[in-house]
Amino acid sequence: MDMELELEPLKLPSDNERPFVIAGPCSAETEEQVLTTARQLAAKGCHNFRAGVWKPRTKPGGFEGQGEKALPWLKEVKDETGMLVATEVAKPEHVELCLKYGIDILWIGARTSANPFAMQDLADSLRGVDIPVFVKNPVNPDLELWIGAMERINQAGVKRMAAIHRGFSSADKKIYRNLPMWQIPIELHRRIPDLPIICDPSHIGGRRELIASLCQQAMDLGFDGLIVESHCNPDEAWSDARQQVTPDVLDLILSLLVVRDEHTTTEGLRQLRSQIDEIDDQMMNLLAKRMRVCREIGQYKKEHNLTVLQASRYSEILDKRGSQGSLIGLSPESVARIFEEIHQESVRQQLEIVNQ
């Protein structure tokens, strides 16, 4: 049974209604590094500071954070600059220590959100605690797992929540460190429209030169905020150096963002959407006709004892339609995915006929 999250408004300080920005280094390395970065960000108008205290690494041997030792540094940032401070938690003892040192915001990382047992342990440790909790998407593109992770936290009584979109791991990496797969957070917003969604361009891009364009894409899609890794000396960072930017560069990126109105619908837009609705109706009628012919093919295959799946025909369809997509300005990969879904439904309907 689907569950709606019981949410209260998440109000983070920001110069504008959208986006709110959370910035700071990947890792809290030294007291000097944390305070220097925080002071530079505060001078640029940043209101929310982030730094990793416990750093789960893909392989052992890398810098795994300073642990509790770094929490007083974040408290000092809060006391000196007035910024809210945030860090990642992965175990109940992390939650306990963060509450002890007055951390304002907790986030849960992608490796943890993929583990229902770990999420339940964190939820139990947060029961009765009034603190904002952000949940990153799991490493794999599984929307139900992401929602399930947030439901566990919400059922513990946490009402101020947000989702962080940090992209998804893939063996087929080309441009991005983690594939954005924007359709997944878009579907999350459709399913839970009151849940704020924050974009993490640092982990999606994996390279600082991609951060500006990813921030703009997030704004174009109506995301509520950004969480960006910023370091006073990123080239010397102890973790994820390539994806961090200086506070000066971050300030430039944010100053160039175009934040579009996400609510106002003009008459011209209504008319264009009406045209889209009409075209979609035509597409549905064409799909119905296509499926009718597919069912006739299924009947023919049954009568002539032919297999439902004809691999050569399937390849022919994908190649032909992918080439046509390129000619009309569509991504061949996107066209292939569309026809894969259509073919899957065709096979399903033919199997029903063959097995009657």
Disulfide bonds with the S-S distance in Angstrom:
none
